[in-house]
Each structure stands twice: as C-alpha cells, then as structure tokens.
Amino acid sequence: MLHPDETVDIDNVIPIVVGAHLRAELGDRRRGYYLGEAMVQWMEQHEITGPPWPLVCADLWYLNDTELRTRPTICIGQPDVNAATAAMSPKLETILLADDAYRILGDAEYIDLKYCLWGIDDKHTNQCLEQFIKTVLPNFLGSIFGVSVEK
C-alpha cells in the first residue's frame, strides 16, 4: 500500500483525479476517496495485493506530471471544475449518457484505460459514480490486473 512517509513510485499508482476548484474539493475529493475504497475492496475480493494502488490527486498535479499521465486514470468532476477532465474528455467516447443527469466517457475496449465521469449536480455525480463502480470499474481493474470479469 502507499504511505505518506515513502517515496511514491508512479508505476504503483492509479490516479483518481479531482479538480483543485473549491466546488470539486467539496464533493469530488470525497467521491475520489470513496472510489479508491471501492477499488481496494475489489482488489481484496480478487486476492490482489497490489500494486498499483488508487491515489486521489488534484488535476494540477496530474496535468503537470508527464509520467503520471501515462497511468490508467479516472477523472471525477465536470470540465469546468476539473482541468484534467477538460483536457481528456474531448478525446474519449461516451460510454454511458443519462440525459440531463450524468455521463461517463472513456475507453470501451479497456485498452487505454482513461475515464472521465460527472453529473449535472452533486446528486447526479454520486449516481454517476455508483454506475461507474457497478458497470465500468470491474473491467477497468480486470484489465490492469489481468483478471477476466464475467458480464
């Protein structure tokens, strides 16, 4: 597991990127930690001891670290509060769109492993995250760890 007193090896992290915007700090950071916990639970269920491990970080840190941007990544938050979402989302396809509620963008083939998700408000972003955990996360993590996931 990652520890704050140890040097972080970029190869051992799965960035969960949230905005440095104050609105993002209020909602998306807690969602990032929630997602990280869901990832660790999935790893434990599949008896995976890691690495890599989920690591919540700010968009500014992520965008300014070339090596970090090569890692499988999940961005949480609307493009107006998460600069990484704004930079990444135009290059991604829509995986799930709930009109007037939320969207999940990313790599439907689970090869590039870059994803962005957000809702129109706090409530819908929570729903979006739950849908991502249920439908996308198992295949995302399965691709990283070489675990076949039944559909």
Buried (B, 14 or more C-beta within 10 A) or exposed (E): EBEEEEEBEBEBBBBBBBBBBEBBBEBBBBBBBBBBEBBBEBBEEEEBEBBBBBBBBBBEEBBEBEEBBEBBBBBBBBBEBBBBBBBBBEEBEEBBEBEEBBBBBBBEEBEEBBBBBBBBEEEBBBBBBBBBBEEBBBBBBBBBEEBEBEE
